[in-house]
Amino acid sequence: MNDLIGKLIRLHESIIDYPMAGLDLSVWNEKGGAYTLRGDVKRKIISTLRLYTDTDLINLAAKNEDGEPEIHIVGSICTNQYTEDTDIDVHIVVPEDSEIFEDELFQEQVHDWFKEEGNLSYIGKHPIEVYLQFNPNQELLSDGVYTIFTDGWVKGPKIVPQDYDPYDDFTDLFDDIRSLVKDVDLGLGELKRDIIDYQTIQLAIQRIPANKRGDLHGRLNQKLHEIESDIKELYRNRQKLTKSREISSQPRTPEEALKSVEIAKEWRDRNAIFKFVGRYKYLRVIKELEQLIDGGIEDQDVPDIKKVVDP
């Protein structure tokens, strides 16, 4: 299947998680309250990037004034709001004069390649996510940005107090979340009802004589078609959910990213809404349903579909 948003399978909450005491020491060294990337983690990230043989991703990166590649770690792993399997987001900053600058198809191909079975690398339980960054200013909206090759912080690290409560902080967003997922809730309810109807008709067919099953077989096939249509509609709604994050602000300069209160709030709110949606498993459930009907739906798929929506 052409997975337009396969990168969203794994969702780690970061800004909507309760905080740890400090940054994850399986990723970072800590000395006197200052954090640097562990040497073994740095080597693992670099070796992971070199697994991609179609293009030299390290050489592709923009260079800083010292000629070092601009390859960054960003996001929640740069904060004390992480989980044991939070992504290590690695951003390769693409220079504007590169032939693949703003080539979103290539960006997606690279990202998806590193998520394929056999290509996905881990630091402990943290998967390494690789992403081509065309707008490094947008990185600065993140809570932390660390340069791998020069071992320095562009922004962060962010340490929030341990009494921080994300549910209090984002309480004003829950009406927006309910509105955003309303169609998905309705779609999942319709799918559950169609599965029950399908299984009811299937049992009826088994109980009546073979010469009287014709109409019920037609009804069963119609219900199978409805189940497939339900899932396709859920996929369309999943695309709407992802756009709620994709349209977040694109700062034009580093100063704008770091100083604009409006842009920072918009990005933070959209990011939080998206991650709450991920926490509630909407995207994961819909993706699993898509995979089950890849190439069309058949009778034997229905029990597996039921397990996804009603585990």
QUIGIHU-V528315 format. One record per residue. N is the residue number from 1. RES is the residue in one letter. SS is DSSP state (H for helix, E for strand, - for the rest). D_LAST is the distance of its C-alpha to the last C-alpha in Angstrom with 2 decimals. Layout:
BEGIN
n=N res=RES ss=SS d_last=D_LAST
n=N res=RES ss=SS d_last=D_LAST
END
This chain:
BEGIN
n=1 res=M ss=- d_last=23.79
n=2 res=N ss=- d_last=25.97
n=3 res=D ss=- d_last=23.76
n=4 res=L ss=- d_last=25.62
n=5 res=I ss=- d_last=23.59
n=6 res=G ss=H d_last=22.01
n=7 res=K ss=H d_last=23.70
n=8 res=L ss=H d_last=21.09
n=9 res=I ss=- d_last=18.13
n=10 res=R ss=- d_last=19.01
n=11 res=L ss=- d_last=19.88
n=12 res=H ss=- d_last=21.85
n=13 res=E ss=- d_last=22.90
n=14 res=S ss=H d_last=26.53
n=15 res=I ss=H d_last=28.29
n=16 res=I ss=H d_last=25.43
n=17 res=D ss=- d_last=25.11
n=18 res=Y ss=- d_last=27.16
n=19 res=P ss=- d_last=30.10
n=20 res=M ss=- d_last=31.10
n=21 res=A ss=- d_last=34.73
n=22 res=G ss=- d_last=35.68
n=23 res=L ss=- d_last=34.70
n=24 res=D ss=- d_last=32.76
n=25 res=L ss=- d_last=35.48
n=26 res=S ss=- d_last=33.67
n=27 res=V ss=- d_last=34.56
n=28 res=W ss=E d_last=37.66
n=29 res=N ss=E d_last=40.91
n=30 res=E ss=E d_last=42.16
n=31 res=K ss=E d_last=45.84
n=32 res=G ss=- d_last=47.42
n=33 res=G ss=- d_last=44.48
n=34 res=A ss=E d_last=44.63
n=35 res=Y ss=E d_last=41.88
n=36 res=T ss=E d_last=42.36
n=37 res=L ss=E d_last=40.07
n=38 res=R ss=- d_last=40.07
n=39 res=G ss=H d_last=42.13
n=40 res=D ss=H d_last=39.59
n=41 res=V ss=H d_last=36.95
n=42 res=K ss=H d_last=39.53
n=43 res=R ss=H d_last=40.37
n=44 res=K ss=H d_last=36.76
n=45 res=I ss=H d_last=36.22
n=46 res=I ss=H d_last=39.49
n=47 res=S ss=H d_last=38.77
n=48 res=T ss=H d_last=35.36
n=49 res=L ss=H d_last=37.11
n=50 res=R ss=- d_last=39.59
n=51 res=L ss=- d_last=36.96
n=52 res=Y ss=- d_last=37.01
n=53 res=T ss=- d_last=40.07
n=54 res=D ss=- d_last=40.43
n=55 res=T ss=- d_last=41.76
n=56 res=D ss=- d_last=43.17
n=57 res=L ss=H d_last=40.88
n=58 res=I ss=H d_last=42.98
n=59 res=N ss=H d_last=46.15
n=60 res=L ss=H d_last=44.50
n=61 res=A ss=E d_last=43.99
n=62 res=A ss=- d_last=46.54
n=63 res=K ss=E d_last=49.11
n=64 res=N ss=- d_last=50.25
n=65 res=E ss=- d_last=53.96
n=66 res=D ss=- d_last=54.12
n=67 res=G ss=- d_last=52.63
n=68 res=E ss=- d_last=49.33
n=69 res=P ss=E d_last=46.09
n=70 res=E ss=- d_last=44.17
n=71 res=I ss=E d_last=40.77
n=72 res=H ss=E d_last=38.80
n=73 res=I ss=E d_last=35.84
n=74 res=V ss=E d_last=34.38
n=75 res=G ss=- d_last=31.73
n=76 res=S ss=H d_last=29.88
n=77 res=I ss=H d_last=30.92
n=78 res=C ss=H d_last=34.40
n=79 res=T ss=E d_last=33.56
n=80 res=N ss=- d_last=32.50
n=81 res=Q ss=- d_last=29.23
n=82 res=Y ss=- d_last=27.16
n=83 res=T ss=- d_last=24.25
n=84 res=E ss=- d_last=24.44
n=85 res=D ss=- d_last=22.82
n=86 res=T ss=- d_last=24.52
n=87 res=D ss=- d_last=26.01
n=88 res=I ss=E d_last=29.71
n=89 res=D ss=E d_last=30.71
n=90 res=V ss=E d_last=33.88
n=91 res=H ss=E d_last=35.87
n=92 res=I ss=E d_last=38.73
n=93 res=V ss=E d_last=41.22
n=94 res=V ss=E d_last=42.67
n=95 res=P ss=- d_last=46.36
n=96 res=E ss=- d_last=47.39
n=97 res=D ss=- d_last=49.84
n=98 res=S ss=- d_last=47.24
n=99 res=E ss=- d_last=46.78
n=100 res=I ss=- d_last=43.00
n=101 res=F ss=- d_last=43.22
n=102 res=E ss=- d_last=40.71
n=103 res=D ss=- d_last=39.45
n=104 res=E ss=H d_last=35.82
n=105 res=L ss=H d_last=34.94
n=106 res=F ss=H d_last=36.31
n=107 res=Q ss=H d_last=34.61
n=108 res=E ss=H d_last=31.22
n=109 res=Q ss=H d_last=32.15
n=110 res=V ss=H d_last=33.07
n=111 res=H ss=H d_last=29.97
n=112 res=D ss=H d_last=27.66
n=113 res=W ss=H d_last=29.79
n=114 res=F ss=- d_last=29.21
n=115 res=K ss=- d_last=25.43
n=116 res=E ss=- d_last=25.54
n=117 res=E ss=- d_last=24.63
n=118 res=G ss=- d_last=27.88
n=119 res=N ss=- d_last=29.34
n=120 res=L ss=- d_last=27.13
n=121 res=S ss=- d_last=29.14
n=122 res=Y ss=E d_last=28.30
n=123 res=I ss=E d_last=30.33
n=124 res=G ss=- d_last=28.58
n=125 res=K ss=- d_last=24.95
n=126 res=H ss=E d_last=26.22
n=127 res=P ss=E d_last=25.85
n=128 res=I ss=E d_last=29.07
n=129 res=E ss=E d_last=28.63
n=130 res=V ss=E d_last=31.76
n=131 res=Y ss=E d_last=32.84
n=132 res=L ss=E d_last=36.16
n=133 res=Q ss=E d_last=37.56
n=134 res=F ss=- d_last=40.02
n=135 res=N ss=- d_last=40.59
n=136 res=P ss=H d_last=41.05
n=137 res=N ss=H d_last=42.00
n=138 res=Q ss=H d_last=38.41
n=139 res=E ss=H d_last=37.52
n=140 res=L ss=- d_last=39.74
n=141 res=L ss=- d_last=37.35
n=142 res=S ss=- d_last=35.02
n=143 res=D ss=- d_last=35.42
n=144 res=G ss=- d_last=36.93
n=145 res=V ss=E d_last=38.62
n=146 res=Y ss=E d_last=40.06
n=147 res=T ss=E d_last=42.35
n=148 res=I ss=- d_last=41.68
n=149 res=F ss=- d_last=45.11
n=150 res=T ss=- d_last=47.23
n=151 res=D ss=- d_last=45.06
n=152 res=G ss=E d_last=45.34
n=153 res=W ss=E d_last=43.47
n=154 res=V ss=E d_last=43.89
n=155 res=K ss=E d_last=41.90
n=156 res=G ss=- d_last=40.39
n=157 res=P ss=- d_last=39.01
n=158 res=K ss=E d_last=37.41
n=159 res=I ss=- d_last=37.10
n=160 res=V ss=- d_last=35.86
n=161 res=P ss=- d_last=36.73
n=162 res=Q ss=- d_last=34.33
n=163 res=D ss=- d_last=34.28
n=164 res=Y ss=- d_last=32.89
n=165 res=D ss=- d_last=30.00
n=166 res=P ss=H d_last=28.20
n=167 res=Y ss=H d_last=26.73
n=168 res=D ss=H d_last=30.34
n=169 res=D ss=H d_last=31.55
n=170 res=F ss=- d_last=29.24
n=171 res=T ss=H d_last=28.99
n=172 res=D ss=H d_last=30.93
n=173 res=L ss=H d_last=28.29
n=174 res=F ss=H d_last=25.44
n=175 res=D ss=H d_last=26.97
n=176 res=D ss=H d_last=27.05
n=177 res=I ss=H d_last=23.39
n=178 res=R ss=H d_last=22.46
n=179 res=S ss=H d_last=24.80
n=180 res=L ss=H d_last=23.52
n=181 res=V ss=H d_last=19.86
n=182 res=K ss=H d_last=20.84
n=183 res=D ss=H d_last=20.74
n=184 res=V ss=H d_last=17.32
n=185 res=D ss=H d_last=15.97
n=186 res=L ss=H d_last=17.90
n=187 res=G ss=H d_last=16.77
n=188 res=L ss=H d_last=13.03
n=189 res=G ss=H d_last=14.03
n=190 res=E ss=H d_last=16.24
n=191 res=L ss=H d_last=13.78
n=192 res=K ss=H d_last=11.45
n=193 res=R ss=H d_last=14.80
n=194 res=D ss=H d_last=16.06
n=195 res=I ss=H d_last=13.26
n=196 res=I ss=H d_last=14.03
n=197 res=D ss=H d_last=17.66
n=198 res=Y ss=H d_last=17.45
n=199 res=Q ss=H d_last=16.08
n=200 res=T ss=H d_last=18.67
n=201 res=I ss=H d_last=21.42
n=202 res=Q ss=H d_last=20.50
n=203 res=L ss=H d_last=20.92
n=204 res=A ss=H d_last=24.12
n=205 res=I ss=H d_last=25.50
n=206 res=Q ss=H d_last=25.22
n=207 res=R ss=H d_last=27.20
n=208 res=I ss=- d_last=30.13
n=209 res=P ss=- d_last=33.06
n=210 res=A ss=H d_last=32.84
n=211 res=N ss=H d_last=35.69
n=212 res=K ss=H d_last=33.88
n=213 res=R ss=- d_last=30.64
n=214 res=G ss=H d_last=32.02
n=215 res=D ss=H d_last=31.03
n=216 res=L ss=H d_last=27.51
n=217 res=H ss=H d_last=27.08
n=218 res=G ss=H d_last=28.25
n=219 res=R ss=H d_last=25.87
n=220 res=L ss=H d_last=22.94
n=221 res=N ss=H d_last=24.11
n=222 res=Q ss=H d_last=24.46
n=223 res=K ss=H d_last=20.91
n=224 res=L ss=H d_last=19.80
n=225 res=H ss=H d_last=22.11
n=226 res=E ss=H d_last=20.64
n=227 res=I ss=H d_last=17.10
n=228 res=E ss=H d_last=18.84
n=229 res=S ss=H d_last=20.87
n=230 res=D ss=H d_last=17.96
n=231 res=I ss=H d_last=16.62
n=232 res=K ss=H d_last=20.23
n=233 res=E ss=H d_last=20.76
n=234 res=L ss=H d_last=17.82
n=235 res=Y ss=H d_last=19.51
n=236 res=R ss=H d_last=22.75
n=237 res=N ss=H d_last=21.35
n=238 res=R ss=H d_last=20.04
n=239 res=Q ss=H d_last=23.65
n=240 res=K ss=H d_last=24.91
n=241 res=L ss=H d_last=22.81
n=242 res=T ss=H d_last=24.24
n=243 res=K ss=H d_last=27.71
n=244 res=S ss=H d_last=27.58
n=245 res=R ss=H d_last=28.18
n=246 res=E ss=H d_last=30.27
n=247 res=I ss=- d_last=32.96
n=248 res=S ss=- d_last=33.67
n=249 res=S ss=- d_last=37.37
n=250 res=Q ss=- d_last=39.34
n=251 res=P ss=- d_last=42.19
n=252 res=R ss=- d_last=45.44
n=253 res=T ss=- d_last=46.97
n=254 res=P ss=H d_last=46.03
n=255 res=E ss=H d_last=47.95
n=256 res=E ss=H d_last=45.96
n=257 res=A ss=H d_last=42.65
n=258 res=L ss=H d_last=43.90
n=259 res=K ss=H d_last=45.90
n=260 res=S ss=- d_last=44.46
n=261 res=V ss=H d_last=42.69
n=262 res=E ss=H d_last=41.37
n=263 res=I ss=H d_last=39.84
n=264 res=A ss=H d_last=38.33
n=265 res=K ss=H d_last=36.74
n=266 res=E ss=H d_last=35.38
n=267 res=W ss=H d_last=33.81
n=268 res=R ss=H d_last=32.41
n=269 res=D ss=H d_last=30.90
n=270 res=R ss=H d_last=29.35
n=271 res=N ss=H d_last=28.00
n=272 res=A ss=H d_last=26.53
n=273 res=I ss=H d_last=24.89
n=274 res=F ss=H d_last=23.38
n=275 res=K ss=H d_last=22.06
n=276 res=F ss=H d_last=20.55
n=277 res=V ss=H d_last=18.72
n=278 res=G ss=H d_last=17.54
n=279 res=R ss=H d_last=16.54
n=280 res=Y ss=- d_last=14.24
n=281 res=K ss=- d_last=12.47
n=282 res=Y ss=H d_last=13.76
n=283 res=L ss=H d_last=15.67
n=284 res=R ss=H d_last=13.25
n=285 res=V ss=H d_last=10.60
n=286 res=I ss=H d_last=13.66
n=287 res=K ss=H d_last=15.18
n=288 res=E ss=H d_last=12.46
n=289 res=L ss=H d_last=12.76
n=290 res=E ss=H d_last=16.50
n=291 res=Q ss=H d_last=16.59
n=292 res=L ss=H d_last=15.02
n=293 res=I ss=- d_last=17.76
n=294 res=D ss=- d_last=20.50
n=295 res=G ss=- d_last=23.53
n=296 res=G ss=- d_last=22.24
n=297 res=I ss=- d_last=19.56
n=298 res=E ss=- d_last=19.97
n=299 res=D ss=H d_last=18.74
n=300 res=Q ss=H d_last=17.04
n=301 res=D ss=H d_last=14.83
n=302 res=V ss=H d_last=13.10
n=303 res=P ss=H d_last=10.68
n=304 res=D ss=H d_last=9.66
n=305 res=I ss=H d_last=9.57
n=306 res=K ss=H d_last=7.32
n=307 res=K ss=H d_last=4.63
n=308 res=V ss=H d_last=5.72
n=309 res=V ss=H d_last=6.18
n=310 res=D ss=- d_last=3.83
n=311 res=P ss=- d_last=0.00
END
